[in-house]
Amino acid sequence: MTNAISKQLLSQLSELITPLMGLHFPETRWGDLERGIIPAAREFGFTDIEAFIKWLRSAPLTKNHVEVLASYLTVGETYFFREKESFQVIEDHILPELIRSGREGEKRLRIWSAGCSTGEEPYSIAILLSRMISDLKDWNITLVATDINLRSLKKASEGQYSEWSFRNAPSWIKESYFKRIENGHYEIIPAIRKMVTFQYLNLAEDVYPSLLNNTNAMDVIFCRNVLMYFSPEQAKKVVHGFHNSLLNDGWLLVSPTEAFKHITDYFTTANFSGTTLYRKSGKKSSIIEKGCLPEIPSYMPSEESKMGAYQPLAFIPEPSTPAVSLAYLPARKVEKQKEPQPDPYREASLLFKYGFYAEAMEKLIGTSSDGQGKNLALLARTCANQGNLDDAQKWCEKAIAADKLNPGYYHLLATILQECGRIENAVTALKKALYLDHNFVLAYFALGNLMQRQGESEMSRKYLKNALELVSLYKPEEVLPESEGITAGRLSEILEAMIH
């Protein structure tokens, strides 16, 4: 296979890749694209690169095809405690503050490694936490690690590394937290491995924050050497999602080379000895002023309304020249059109969507006394995204009391209980949801996730296969009930990845 690819083909390939997986390859990065696509073509069985690119442009690509492409087009260059300066800031300034705050409260800490590659970064974070928190067993630690590359995730979950992953890392890391295995490799100790939950997530397509994938109410998000792959528009969308996924005063870490203006549209900068981190201030007014978020309308039309259904004044066209003078016609009383009544739930839903959680609660609090389950459930979600799990559980239980036969409310309760670390109670709630609806796809999906994290592999596969079978009954573009916007096709892809 010749290694020379014309600029025209690289341009076509770049245009194909961006909408397919969110990766952005401008002309300045066509060299990276060429280096990745040549070995990818070989794996697909092509010896002619032009034929391969034509096939990519015309064939209906499956999830597996996209995963293989992602494995060649994303660079998994990482090692333990990479970018020492950032970890030093985390150890000296960020974690001490969070640990101190946690000791005064619920001893909860939530960290997300977005674009975790083969796992060195999240395991480094877990090692750091184990060294800094003496009573770690008394804490509810959530350390979520996500990536688009399933091969990398598989390697990460195995936790086995060669000497290359320890380059530039302190010697005590390998000596204290790994055991030597065959072929000169090292395996991370179980106490550290079980601290990290690895899962597939596509930052360009998937929903976050979300209770379903546990990306809400984060204290810290690591996303280093990832934003460089996205177009400016897509990167802005990702940063917006991170902003909503963080608690107020939460931290975002990116690589120094990825600092771009859209981050400061959402975050305030904090400098520590030459290292820059980004903090969520909780103030939304400046974000709107900069045009980062749409202005929230005072009234959100109902979904049933059509174009122009709500206008402040009725439009009366100019009459054509009448045959009879209007002076001889009786005066017609023109009734003033009634102003549409605001719908608190719809307004709150829009506020929630854009991360205005406090404002959404204000819209809902006064309407919750009427016992409408949907209002109470949205209050629960809003509290959960702010890290207030006690209130989230309270509102969810009120939603259940208002509508005891709604399986979605039991599913919501289960996600809140799981975040609290009350796994057995979460399982009970999910089984209640399935009792009410035997075909509740997301309840099976949630049970599969819970069993997987508990080490019950066979039981997990059973629930996940049930979910996959049921989701096949939906059209791929259909949004699943209680899914926060996930389509049947997307969940099917996630389920297949988890099962295999």
C-alpha positions in Angstrom: 0.0 0.0 0.0 1.4 3.4 -1.0 1.7 5.9 1.9 1.0 8.9 -0.3 -2.5 10.2 0.0 -3.7 13.1 -2.1 -4.9 16.3 -0.5 -8.3 15.8 -2.1 -8.7 12.4 -0.5 -7.6 13.7 2.9 -10.0 16.5 2.6 -12.8 14.1 1.8 -11.8 11.9 4.7 -11.7 14.8 7.1 -15.2 15.9 6.1 -16.4 12.3 6.7 -14.7 11.9 10.1 -16.0 15.0 11.8 -19.8 14.3 11.8 -19.1 10.6 12.3 -17.2 10.7 15.6 -16.7 14.4 16.3 -13.0 14.3 15.5 -11.6 17.3 13.7 -8.7 17.2 11.3 -8.0 20.5 9.7 -5.3 20.7 7.0 -2.6 21.3 9.6 -3.4 17.8 11.1 -3.7 15.9 7.8 -0.4 14.2 8.6 -1.9 12.7 11.8 -4.9 11.6 9.7 -2.8 10.0 7.1 -0.7 8.1 9.7 -3.8 6.8 11.4 -5.9 5.9 8.3 -3.2 3.7 6.6 -3.1 1.0 9.3 -6.9 1.3 9.7 -7.3 0.4 6.0 -5.2 -2.7 6.5 -7.4 -3.9 9.4 -10.5 -3.4 7.2 -8.8 -5.6 4.6 -8.0 -2.9 2.0 -4.7 -2.6 0.2 -5.7 0.4 -1.8 -6.2 3.5 0.3 -8.4 5.3 -2.3 -10.7 2.4 -2.4 -10.9 2.3 1.3 -11.9 6.0 1.6 -14.5 5.5 -1.1 -15.9 2.6 0.8 -16.0 4.7 4.0 -18.0 7.4 2.2 -20.5 5.0 0.7 -20.9 2.1 3.1 -23.3 2.1 6.1 -20.8 2.1 8.9 -21.6 0.1 12.0 -20.6 0.9 15.6 -17.7 -1.6 15.3 -16.4 0.2 12.2 -16.4 3.6 14.1 -14.7 2.0 17.1 -11.9 0.6 14.9 -11.4 4.0 13.2 -11.4 5.7 16.6 -8.6 3.3 17.8 -6.3 4.5 15.0 -7.3 8.2 14.8 -7.0 9.0 18.5 -3.6 8.9 20.1 -3.5 7.0 23.4 -0.2 8.6 24.4 -0.3 8.6 28.2 1.6 7.4 31.3 1.2 7.5 35.1 1.2 11.0 36.6 1.6 12.6 33.2 2.1 16.4 33.4 3.5 16.4 36.9 2.8 20.1 37.4 -0.9 19.6 37.1 -0.9 16.7 39.5 1.2 18.7 41.9 -1.4 21.5 41.9 -4.2 18.9 42.4 -2.3 17.5 45.4 -1.3 20.8 46.9 -4.3 23.0 46.3 -7.4 21.3 44.8 -7.8 18.0 46.7 -7.0 19.4 50.2 -9.8 21.9 49.8 -12.3 19.2 48.6 -11.2 16.8 51.3 -11.6 19.4 54.0 -15.0 20.3 52.7 -16.0 16.6 52.5 -15.0 15.9 56.1 -17.4 18.7 57.2 -20.2 17.2 55.1 -21.1 13.8 53.6 -17.5 12.6 52.7 -18.4 12.5 49.0 -16.0 13.2 46.2 -16.8 12.9 42.5 -14.1 13.0 39.7 -14.5 12.3 36.0 -11.6 11.4 33.7 -13.0 12.2 30.2 -10.9 10.6 27.4 -9.1 8.3 29.8 -7.4 6.2 27.1 -5.7 3.1 28.6 -6.4 4.2 32.2 -3.1 5.6 33.5 -4.7 9.0 34.3 -7.7 7.7 36.4 -5.5 5.2 38.2 -3.1 8.0 39.0 -5.9 10.0 40.5 -7.0 6.9 42.5 -3.5 6.4 43.8 -3.3 10.1 44.8 -6.7 9.8 46.7 -5.5 6.7 48.5 -2.4 8.5 49.7 -4.3 11.7 50.8 -7.4 10.3 52.5 -6.5 8.1 55.5 -10.1 7.0 56.1 -10.9 6.3 52.5 -13.2 3.4 53.4 -15.5 5.9 55.0 -15.8 8.0 51.9 -18.2 7.7 48.9 -15.7 8.1 46.1 -16.9 8.2 42.5 -14.1 8.1 39.9 -15.6 7.7 36.4 -13.3 7.2 33.4 -14.7 7.4 29.9 -13.4 7.0 26.4 -14.6 6.5 22.8 -11.9 3.8 22.2 -13.2 0.4 23.3 -9.8 -1.2 22.9 -8.3 1.3 25.3 -11.1 0.8 27.8 -10.5 -3.0 27.7 -6.8 -2.5 28.5 -7.7 0.0 31.2 -10.1 -2.3 32.9 -7.5 -5.1 32.9 -5.0 -2.8 34.6 -1.8 -4.3 33.2 1.0 -2.1 32.0 4.5 -2.3 30.6 7.6 -0.3 31.8 6.7 2.3 29.1 3.6 3.4 31.2 5.9 4.3 34.1 8.3 6.5 32.3 8.9 9.8 34.2 6.8 8.4 37.1 8.2 8.2 40.6 9.5 4.7 41.5 7.3 4.3 44.5 4.2 4.1 42.3 5.3 0.8 40.7 6.7 -0.5 44.0 3.6 0.3 46.1 0.6 -0.1 43.9 1.5 -2.8 41.4 2.6 -6.4 41.4 4.9 -7.9 38.8 3.3 -10.4 36.4 4.6 -12.4 33.4 6.2 -10.8 30.4 7.7 -8.1 32.6 4.3 -6.3 32.9 2.8 -4.9 36.1 -0.8 -5.3 37.3 -2.4 -2.6 39.5 -3.5 -3.8 42.9 -7.3 -4.6 43.4 -7.8 -1.8 46.0 -7.0 0.8 43.4 -8.6 -0.9 40.4 -12.0 -1.1 42.1 -12.0 2.6 42.7 -12.4 3.4 39.0 -15.4 2.8 36.8 -14.6 2.6 33.1 -17.3 3.1 30.6 -17.8 4.0 26.9 -18.8 7.6 26.3 -18.6 9.7 23.1 -18.2 13.4 24.1 -19.5 14.4 20.7 -22.7 12.5 20.8 -23.7 11.4 24.3 -25.7 13.2 26.9 -23.9 14.8 29.9 -24.5 15.7 32.6 -26.8 12.7 33.2 -27.7 10.5 36.1 -27.7 7.5 33.7 -24.0 7.7 33.0 -23.1 9.2 36.3 -21.6 12.4 34.9 -23.5 14.8 37.0 -22.5 16.8 40.1 -18.8 16.4 39.6 -16.1 18.1 41.7 -13.3 17.7 39.2 -13.2 16.9 35.5 -9.9 15.9 33.8 -10.1 16.3 30.0 -6.5 16.5 28.8 -5.3 16.0 25.2 -8.9 15.5 24.1 -10.3 18.9 23.0 -7.6 19.2 20.4 -9.5 16.6 18.4 -12.7 18.7 18.1 -13.6 21.5 15.9 -14.0 24.9 17.7 -17.8 24.5 17.6 -17.8 21.0 18.9 -15.2 21.9 21.6 -17.5 24.7 22.8 -20.4 22.2 23.1 -18.2 19.8 25.1 -17.0 22.6 27.4 -20.6 23.7 27.9 -21.5 20.1 28.9 -18.6 20.0 31.3 -19.7 23.3 32.9 -23.2 21.8 33.5 -21.7 18.6 34.8 -19.7 20.3 37.5 -20.8 21.6 40.9 -20.5 25.2 41.6 -16.8 25.9 42.3 -15.9 22.6 40.6 -12.6 22.3 38.6 -11.8 21.6 34.9 -8.3 20.5 33.9 -7.2 20.6 30.3 -3.7 20.4 28.8 -1.9 23.7 28.4 -2.0 23.4 24.6 -5.8 23.1 24.7 -6.6 26.5 26.4 -8.9 28.3 24.0 -11.2 31.2 24.4 -14.4 29.3 24.8 -13.2 27.8 28.1 -13.0 31.3 29.6 -16.5 32.0 28.3 -17.7 29.5 30.9 -15.0 29.3 33.5 -12.8 31.6 35.5 -9.1 31.0 35.4 -6.9 30.1 38.4 -3.1 30.1 38.2 -0.9 28.1 40.4 2.9 28.5 39.9 2.4 28.8 36.1 -0.2 26.0 35.8 -3.7 27.2 34.8 -6.9 25.5 35.9 -10.5 26.5 35.3 -13.2 26.9 37.9 -16.9 27.0 37.6 -18.0 30.2 39.4 -21.8 29.4 39.4 -22.6 32.8 37.8 -24.6 32.5 34.7 -25.2 36.2 33.8 -21.8 36.7 32.3 -22.2 33.5 30.2 -25.4 34.9 28.6 -23.8 38.3 28.1 -21.0 36.6 26.1 -23.6 34.9 24.0 -22.6 31.4 25.1 -26.2 30.3 26.0 -29.5 31.4 24.4 -31.6 33.8 26.3 -34.2 31.9 28.3 -37.7 33.0 27.0 -40.3 34.0 29.6 -42.7 31.5 28.0 -42.0 28.3 26.3 -44.7 27.2 23.8 -46.2 23.8 24.3 -44.9 20.9 22.1 -48.4 20.7 20.6 -48.3 24.3 19.4 -47.4 24.9 15.7 -45.6 27.7 14.0 -46.9 31.1 15.0 -49.3 29.7 17.6 -48.4 32.3 20.2 -48.2 35.9 18.9 -48.8 38.9 21.1 -51.3 40.4 18.7 -53.5 38.8 16.0 -52.4 39.7 12.5 -55.2 41.4 10.5 -54.3 41.9 6.9 -55.0 45.1 5.1 -58.4 44.9 3.4 -58.8 45.3 -0.3 -60.8 48.3 -1.6 -64.3 47.6 -0.3 -67.4 47.9 -2.6 -69.2 49.7 0.2 -67.8 52.4 2.4 -66.7 51.2 5.8 -68.5 54.2 7.3 -71.8 52.4 6.7 -70.8 49.2 8.3 -71.5 48.6 12.0 -68.4 48.8 14.3 -66.9 45.5 15.0 -65.7 44.7 18.5 -62.2 43.4 18.4 -61.5 41.1 21.3 -58.0 41.3 22.8 -56.1 38.1 22.4 -55.4 36.4 25.7 -51.8 36.1 26.7 -50.7 32.5 26.9 -50.3 31.3 30.4 -46.8 30.4 31.5 -46.1 26.7 31.9 -43.7 26.4 34.9 -42.8 22.8 34.0 -41.8 23.7 30.4 -39.9 26.8 31.5 -38.1 24.8 34.2 -37.3 22.1 31.7 -35.6 24.6 29.5 -33.7 26.1 32.4 -32.6 22.6 33.5 -31.4 21.8 29.9 -29.0 24.8 29.9 -27.8 24.2 33.4 -29.7 26.9 35.2 -30.5 24.6 38.1 -31.3 27.2 40.8 -33.6 29.1 38.5 -35.3 25.9 37.4 -36.0 25.1 41.1 -37.5 28.5 41.6 -40.0 27.9 38.8 -41.0 24.5 40.3 -41.1 25.0 44.0 -44.3 26.9 44.0 -46.0 24.4 41.8 -45.0 21.2 43.5 -47.7 21.3 46.2 -50.3 20.2 43.6 -48.8 16.8 43.6 -47.8 16.6 39.9 -45.3 13.9 39.7 -43.4 15.3 36.7 -42.8 18.6 38.6 -41.5 16.7 41.6 -39.3 14.4 39.5 -37.7 17.4 37.7 -37.0 18.9 41.1 -35.3 15.6 42.1 -33.1 15.7 39.0 -32.3 19.4 39.6 -31.2 18.7 43.1 -29.1 15.7 42.0 -27.3 17.7 39.4 -26.4 20.2 42.2 -25.1 17.4 44.4 -27.9 17.7 46.9 -28.8 14.0 47.2 -30.9 14.2 50.3 -33.3 16.7 48.8 -33.2 14.8 45.5 -34.4 11.6 47.3 -37.1 13.6 49.1 -38.6 15.1 46.0 -38.4 11.7 44.1 -40.2 9.9 47.0 -42.9 12.6 46.8 -43.2 12.0 43.0 -43.7 8.3 43.8 -46.3 9.2 46.4 -48.1 11.3 43.8 -48.0 8.5 41.2 -47.2 5.1 42.7 -47.7 3.3 39.3 -45.1 5.3 37.4 -42.0 3.1 36.9 -39.9 6.0 35.8 -39.9 7.5 39.3 -38.6 4.3 40.8 -35.9 4.3 38.2 -35.0 7.9 39.0 -34.9 6.9 42.7 -32.5 4.1 42.0 -30.1 6.4 40.2 -30.1 8.7 43.2 -29.7 5.9 45.7 -26.8 4.4 43.6 -25.0 7.8 43.7 -25.5 7.7 47.5 -23.7 4.4 47.6 -26.9 2.5 48.7 -26.6 -0.2 46.1 -29.1 -2.7 47.6 -31.8 -0.1 47.9 -31.1 0.9 44.3 -31.6 -2.7 43.1 -34.9 -2.9 45.0 -36.1 0.3 43.4 -35.2 -1.0 39.9 -37.0 -4.3 40.5 -40.1 -2.3 41.5 -39.8 -0.4 38.2 -39.7 -3.7 36.3 -42.6 -5.1 38.3 -44.6 -2.1 37.0 -43.3 -2.3 33.5 -41.7 -5.6 32.4 -40.4 -3.9 29.2 -38.6 -1.0 30.9 -35.3 -1.0 28.9 -33.4 1.5 31.1 -34.2 -0.5 34.3 -32.5 -3.6 32.8 -29.6 -1.4 31.6 -29.2 0.1 35.1 -29.3 -3.3 36.8 -26.7 -4.5 34.3 -24.5 -1.6 35.3 -24.9 -2.2 39.0 -24.2 -5.9 38.7 -21.1 -5.2 36.7 -19.8 -2.8 39.3 -20.5 -5.4 42.0 -18.4 -8.0 40.1 -21.5 -10.1 39.1 -20.5 -10.6 35.5 -23.0 -13.3 34.5 -25.9 -11.5 36.1 -24.8 -8.2 34.5 -24.7 -9.9 31.0 -28.2 -11.3 31.6 -29.7 -7.8 32.3 -27.8 -6.1 29.5 -28.9 -8.8 27.0 -32.5 -8.3 28.1 -32.1 -4.5 27.6 -30.6 -5.1 24.1 -33.4 -7.4 23.1 -36.1 -4.9 24.2 -34.4 -1.8 22.7 -34.4 -3.6 19.3 -38.2 -3.2 19.3 -37.8 0.6 19.0 -36.9 2.5 15.9 -33.2 3.7 16.1 -34.2 7.4 16.1 -36.8 7.0 18.9 -35.9 8.6 22.2 -36.3 6.1 25.0 -38.6 6.9 28.0 -36.7 8.3 31.1 -33.5 8.4 29.0 -32.7 12.1 29.2 -32.6 12.2 25.4 -30.8 8.9 24.5 -32.1 7.2 21.4 -32.7 3.5 21.0 -30.0 3.3 18.4 -27.4 5.0 20.7 -28.3 2.8 23.7 -28.1 -0.3 21.4 -24.6 0.6 20.5 -23.6 1.2 24.1 -25.2 -2.2 25.2 -23.3 -4.1 22.5 -20.1 -2.5 23.5 -20.7 -3.4 27.2 -21.7 -7.0 26.4 -18.8 -7.7 24.1 
